[in-house]
Structures are given as C-alpha cells and as structure tokens.
Amino acid sequence: MIEPSESFPDMLTHAWHILPFAMLFALPVVVAGGVVLYFLRRGSPATTLTVLVLIPVLSTLAGVLGVSGFMFTPALTTMLLVCLLVGVWTVPTAIVLGRAIGRRTVWEREARERERAAEAARRDLVAWISHDLRSPLAGIRAMAEALADGIVSEQREVADYAQRISGESERLSGMVNDLFELSRITAGALRLSLSAVPLRDVVSDALATQAPLAQQKQVRVRAEADAWPVVSGSDPELARIVQNLVSNAIRHTPPDGTVAVRVAVEGDDALLAVDDCCGGIPEDEITRVFDVAFRGTAARTPDRSGTAGGGLGLAIAKGLVEAHHGHIGVRNHGEGCRFEVRLPLAAG
C-alpha cells in the first residue's frame, strides 16, 4: 500500500508498478462485461446501460482487491465502501435513464416507420388516383368532342353519350369525395358528434343504397341479426362504414353469389360482419387490405363492371371505425372473406 509519507513522484512510481497488476485483475471483469453486452445487443437500453455502469465499478473493485492481496485494511475497506455507495447511486440512475432513453428510442423508431409508411402510402395514392382519374376524364373528353364535332347526332346516341358522361362525372365526384374524407382522417381533422344510433337503421339504409349495384352485379344481399344493438356513434360516418364494406363485398363477389351482413352483440361491443364470395385473400396480402389504394391480385374476383373506385373505401372504413374507438379486421371465411367491425354499445 502507499505510505502517507511518500512524495508525489514516489506515489506515481508506485502506482506505475502496481498498474499492470490492477489491470490484470480487472481484465476478466471487463471481458465478462463485454460478453454480456454482446448478448444484450438486442435487449432493452435500460439493461444495457445498467451493465455499462456496473462494468467500471466491478472492474475497479477487482483491481483494488487484487493489488491489495485481499487484505482488508481500513484503507481498503473505506475504498470498497465508497465504490459500493457509488454503485448504489449510479445503478438505479442508469436504470431510470435507460428506460427513458429506451422509450424515446422506440418512439423515434416508430415515428420514422410511420413516416415512411405514410410517404409510401402517399406515393401509392398519387399513382393510383392519377391513373383512375385519367380514365374517366379521357372518356368524358372523347364523348364531349364527339358531341361537339357532330360525329354523334342521332337523338338516341346523344342521349346515351350524355348518360355515360353523367356516369363518369359521378364516378369522378365519388373519387374526389373519397380523397377529401381520407385527407380529413389522416390529418386528424375528423370530429364526430356521438349519439345513440340504432344499428338496424344504419344497415337498412346502407343495403338500400347498394341495391342498384347488387342488381347490376346480380349479387344477392341479405342481413341477419341475433340482436339489433344501439351503438355510440355518428350516423353519417356509421352509414359510410357499412356502405363501403357492403359495396366492396358486392364488387368482389361473382354473379349469383351472396353477400351476408350479420349483426350481433359480444360483451360491450356490437359486432357487424360482412361476408362475401370473393374466393379468399392470399395470406401475404390480407394484412394490406386496409392500405390506401390496395386492391389485391389473383384470389379476389376482378371487377369489370366499371364501378370500382380508387381503392380508398376500406382505408376510409378503417379510419372511421377507429374514430369511433372501434376495431376492424378481416379474415378468410367460407367461400370468401369476412370483414368484422366492433363498435362500442351506447350507454344505458
């Protein structure tokens, strides 16, 4: 040990001589700490930071004990006590800081992932909508030019062209309305006025609205209910949810197929299920059906009716359900797939 009467140069010389022995005893602790950190490289930041704090504390203790020959003199005891007190203070601090850093790291990573997903969705949306807007616009332009140039002059043909222009205009208007609704949802600008809404009325109105499309596609639509609950929601938005789901089911169901709307009560939620005969959704696509502009590929029956929208209906339905503090999901079921919506029941 260093004597109090030693001069400073003698103390440096003595420390220089014992330094290799201290490092020799501390090295195994450092190596063991490095191995632990290697296995914890995918662990939580709190655990990693705790180990980082413990490594210098324990390696210092090992070096001091090794140089002293494990002879517990008063000076050594005092030094060990100081190291223990430092560890008692630094380890909890490291855990608290590690948890704070971990939460911030996870939040930042999730924020980056959400931002990348949103940017990819915006690119997909622009690509899909640009394509879908061009088609009806090109048709309207061609028919308008034919009418203006007198190429079409017979009254029956003029009336047919006018009807087709009106249909394409309605289709464009629907796309614009969908874009506006989706922009409100994604921007967090959607404000709902909640009240007690009978689900029977919502489903009945939605099926009546979609009846012309079902007749055009020669698809049967029926509603079944174990009970007709009253939910807490906004009537127009609830109607939009049901209409979007039913219209999506009709478009992807082949002629002579059936779309079934089933309503029940499960616990504190109302369950609305829409079954179609689309042939099922591939497992690698089923998690993407609510993505903006996603339309699927082989397993779903193609829509050749000209009634398809911009691929926004399910994304809008998902946003509206979540705005009602509900949940929407999809799974393959029977001859097609089942969309399930759970909404909170009205109080009382």
C-alpha positions in Angstrom: 0.0 0.0 0.0 1.0 3.6 -0.5 2.5 5.2 2.7 1.3 8.7 3.7 5.0 9.9 3.9 5.7 9.1 0.2 6.3 12.1 -2.0 4.2 12.6 -5.1 6.9 11.3 -7.5 7.2 8.2 -5.4 3.5 7.8 -5.4 3.5 7.9 -9.2 6.3 5.4 -9.4 4.5 3.1 -7.0 1.2 3.4 -9.0 3.1 2.7 -12.2 4.4 -0.5 -10.8 1.0 -1.8 -9.5 -1.0 -0.6 -12.5 -0.3 -3.8 -14.6 -1.4 -6.0 -11.6 -4.6 -3.9 -11.2 -5.4 -4.2 -14.9 -4.7 -7.9 -14.8 -7.3 -8.4 -12.1 -9.8 -6.0 -13.8 -9.4 -7.5 -17.3 -11.6 -10.6 -16.6 -14.4 -8.4 -15.4 -14.2 -6.2 -18.4 -14.1 -9.2 -20.8 -17.1 -10.7 -19.0 -19.0 -7.4 -19.2 -18.2 -7.3 -22.9 -19.6 -10.8 -23.4 -22.8 -9.8 -21.5 -23.2 -6.7 -23.6 -22.8 -8.7 -26.8 -25.7 -11.0 -25.8 -27.7 -8.0 -24.7 -27.1 -6.1 -28.0 -30.8 -6.6 -29.0 -32.1 -6.1 -25.4 -33.5 -3.1 -23.8 -31.5 0.1 -23.4 -32.1 0.1 -19.7 -30.4 -3.3 -19.2 -27.5 -2.3 -21.5 -26.9 1.0 -19.6 -27.0 -0.8 -16.2 -24.3 -3.3 -17.4 -22.3 -0.4 -18.7 -22.4 1.3 -15.3 -21.6 -2.0 -13.4 -18.5 -2.9 -15.6 -16.2 0.0 -14.4 -17.5 -0.3 -10.8 -16.8 -4.0 -10.6 -13.6 -3.9 -12.6 -12.3 -1.2 -10.2 -13.2 -3.4 -7.2 -11.5 -6.4 -8.8 -8.3 -4.3 -9.4 -8.2 -2.9 -5.9 -8.8 -6.3 -4.3 -6.2 -7.9 -6.5 -3.5 -5.4 -5.8 -4.2 -5.5 -2.0 -3.9 -9.2 -1.9 -7.4 -9.4 -0.5 -6.1 -8.0 2.8 -8.9 -5.9 4.2 -7.1 -3.0 5.8 -9.0 0.1 6.9 -8.0 2.0 3.8 -9.2 -0.9 1.6 -12.4 -1.2 3.5 -13.0 2.6 3.1 -12.3 2.3 -0.7 -14.7 -0.6 -1.1 -17.4 1.2 0.9 -17.0 4.2 -1.4 -17.3 2.0 -4.5 -20.4 0.4 -3.0 -22.0 3.7 -2.4 -21.2 4.9 -5.9 -22.8 1.7 -7.3 -25.9 2.1 -5.2 -26.4 5.6 -6.6 -25.3 5.1 -10.2 -27.1 1.8 -11.0 -30.7 3.0 -10.2 -29.8 6.2 -12.1 -28.7 4.1 -15.0 -31.9 2.1 -15.0 -34.1 5.2 -14.9 -32.1 6.9 -17.7 -32.0 3.6 -19.7 -35.8 3.3 -19.6 -36.2 7.0 -20.6 -33.8 6.5 -23.5 -35.4 3.3 -24.5 -38.9 4.8 -24.6 -37.6 7.7 -26.6 -35.7 5.4 -29.0 -38.8 3.2 -29.5 -40.9 6.3 -30.1 -38.5 7.7 -32.6 -38.2 4.4 -34.4 -42.0 4.0 -34.6 -42.3 7.6 -35.7 -39.8 7.0 -38.5 -41.6 3.9 -39.5 -45.0 5.7 -39.6 -43.5 8.5 -41.6 -42.0 6.1 -44.1 -45.3 4.2 -44.3 -47.2 7.4 -44.8 -44.9 8.6 -47.5 -45.2 5.2 -49.3 -49.0 5.4 -49.0 -49.0 8.9 -50.4 -46.9 7.8 -53.4 -49.2 4.8 -54.0 -52.3 7.1 -53.6 -51.0 9.6 -56.2 -50.1 6.8 -58.6 -53.5 5.0 -58.3 -55.6 8.2 -58.3 -53.7 9.7 -61.2 -54.4 6.5 -63.2 -58.0 6.3 -62.1 -58.7 10.0 -62.8 -57.2 9.8 -66.3 -59.6 7.0 -67.4 -62.9 8.8 -66.8 -61.5 12.1 -67.8 -60.3 10.7 -71.1 -63.8 9.1 -71.7 -65.6 12.4 -70.9 -63.3 14.3 -73.2 -63.7 11.9 -76.1 -67.5 11.8 -75.8 -67.7 15.6 -75.4 -65.6 16.1 -78.5 -67.7 13.6 -80.4 -70.8 15.6 -79.5 -69.2 19.0 -80.2 -68.0 17.8 -83.7 -71.3 16.4 -84.7 -69.9 12.9 -85.0 -72.8 11.7 -82.9 -76.1 13.3 -84.0 -78.9 10.8 -83.6 -81.0 11.6 -80.6 -80.7 8.1 -79.1 -76.9 8.2 -79.4 -76.7 11.7 -78.0 -78.8 10.7 -75.0 -76.6 7.6 -74.5 -73.4 9.8 -74.6 -75.0 12.2 -72.1 -75.9 9.4 -69.8 -72.3 8.0 -70.0 -70.8 11.4 -69.3 -73.1 11.8 -66.3 -72.0 8.4 -65.0 -68.3 9.2 -65.4 -68.8 12.6 -63.7 -70.4 10.9 -60.8 -67.5 8.5 -60.6 -65.1 11.4 -60.5 -67.1 13.1 -57.9 -67.0 10.0 -55.8 -63.3 9.8 -56.0 -62.9 13.4 -55.0 -65.2 12.9 -52.0 -63.2 9.8 -51.0 -60.0 11.8 -51.2 -61.5 14.6 -49.1 -62.7 12.1 -46.5 -59.4 10.3 -46.4 -57.5 13.6 -46.0 -59.7 14.5 -43.0 -59.0 11.1 -41.4 -55.2 11.1 -42.0 -54.9 14.8 -40.9 -56.7 14.1 -37.7 -59.3 16.7 -38.6 -62.3 14.4 -38.3 -64.6 15.4 -35.4 -67.5 13.1 -34.6 -70.7 14.1 -32.8 -71.5 10.9 -31.0 -75.0 9.8 -30.0 -77.0 6.6 -29.6 -77.6 5.2 -33.1 -79.7 2.1 -33.9 -77.6 -0.2 -36.0 -80.8 -1.6 -37.7 -81.4 1.7 -39.4 -77.8 2.1 -40.5 -77.7 -1.3 -42.0 -81.1 -1.0 -43.7 -80.2 2.3 -45.3 -76.8 1.1 -46.4 -78.3 -2.0 -48.1 -80.9 0.1 -49.8 -78.2 2.4 -51.1 -76.2 -0.5 -52.5 -79.2 -2.3 -54.0 -78.6 -0.9 -57.6 -75.0 -2.1 -57.6 -76.0 -5.5 -56.3 -78.7 -5.8 -59.0 -76.2 -4.8 -61.7 -73.7 -7.4 -60.5 -76.5 -10.0 -60.0 -75.4 -10.5 -56.4 -77.8 -11.3 -53.6 -77.5 -9.3 -50.4 -79.1 -10.3 -47.1 -79.0 -9.1 -43.5 -79.1 -11.4 -40.4 -79.2 -10.4 -36.7 -79.2 -12.1 -33.4 -80.0 -8.7 -32.0 -80.1 -5.1 -33.2 -78.0 -3.1 -30.8 -77.8 0.6 -30.4 -74.2 1.9 -30.7 -72.4 5.0 -29.7 -71.5 6.8 -33.0 -72.2 9.3 -35.7 -74.9 8.3 -38.0 -73.4 9.6 -41.4 -70.0 8.0 -40.6 -71.5 4.7 -39.5 -73.5 4.6 -42.7 -70.3 5.3 -44.7 -68.6 2.4 -42.9 -71.4 -0.1 -43.8 -71.8 1.2 -47.3 -68.1 0.9 -48.0 -67.9 -2.7 -46.7 -71.0 -3.8 -48.5 -70.1 -2.2 -51.7 -66.6 -3.7 -51.5 -68.1 -7.2 -50.9 -70.6 -6.8 -53.9 -67.8 -5.7 -56.3 -65.7 -8.7 -55.4 -68.5 -11.3 -55.4 -69.1 -13.1 -58.7 -72.7 -13.2 -60.2 -75.2 -15.4 -58.4 -73.0 -15.0 -55.2 -74.3 -13.8 -51.9 -73.2 -11.0 -49.6 -74.3 -11.5 -46.0 -74.4 -8.8 -43.3 -74.5 -10.3 -39.8 -75.1 -8.3 -36.6 -74.7 -9.5 -33.0 -73.7 -8.3 -29.5 -70.5 -9.6 -27.9 -69.8 -8.3 -24.5 -69.7 -4.5 -24.5 -69.4 -4.3 -28.3 -71.7 -4.6 -31.3 -70.4 -6.9 -33.9 -71.0 -6.2 -37.6 -69.7 -8.9 -40.0 -69.8 -8.7 -43.8 -69.2 -11.9 -45.7 -68.6 -12.1 -49.4 -67.7 -14.8 -52.0 -64.5 -13.3 -53.3 -62.6 -16.6 -53.2 -60.4 -15.5 -50.3 -57.4 -13.2 -49.9 -53.8 -14.5 -50.1 -52.2 -14.7 -46.7 -49.4 -12.3 -47.8 -52.0 -9.7 -48.8 -54.6 -10.0 -46.1 -52.7 -7.6 -43.8 -52.7 -4.9 -46.5 -56.3 -4.8 -47.5 -56.9 -1.6 -45.4 -53.9 0.2 -47.0 -54.6 3.2 -49.2 -55.1 2.2 -52.9 -54.6 -1.5 -52.3 -56.8 -3.7 -54.5 -55.3 -7.2 -54.3 -54.5 -9.6 -57.0 -55.3 -13.1 -58.1 -57.5 -14.5 -55.4 -60.1 -11.8 -55.5 -62.6 -11.8 -58.3 -61.7 -9.0 -60.7 -64.2 -6.2 -61.1 -65.1 -5.5 -64.7 -68.2 -3.5 -64.1 -66.6 -0.1 -64.2 -67.8 0.6 -60.7 -64.5 0.2 -58.9 -63.3 3.3 -57.0 -59.9 4.5 -56.2 -59.1 1.8 -53.7 -59.9 4.1 -50.8 -63.1 2.5 -49.4 -61.6 0.1 -47.0 -59.0 2.7 -45.8 -61.8 5.1 -45.1 -63.8 2.5 -43.3 -60.8 1.7 -41.1 -60.2 5.3 -40.3 -63.9 5.9 -39.4 -64.1 2.8 -37.3 -61.0 3.8 -35.3 -62.5 7.3 -34.9 -65.4 5.6 -33.2 -63.0 3.8 -30.8 -63.8 0.6 -32.5 -61.9 -2.1 -34.3 -62.0 -3.5 -37.8 -60.4 -6.7 -39.1 -60.6 -9.2 -41.9 -60.0 -13.0 -42.3 -60.7 -15.6 -44.9 -64.0 -17.3 -44.2 -66.0 -19.9 -46.1 -66.1 -19.1 -49.9 -64.6 -15.7 -49.4 -63.6 -13.4 -46.6 -65.2 -11.8 -43.6 -64.8 -8.1 -42.5 -65.6 -7.7 -38.8 -66.3 -4.4 -37.2 -66.7 -4.0 -33.4 -68.2 -0.8 -32.1 -68.9 0.3 -28.5 -72.5 0.0 -27.4 -74.4 3.1 -26.4 -74.5 3.7 -22.6 -77.7 2.8 -20.9 
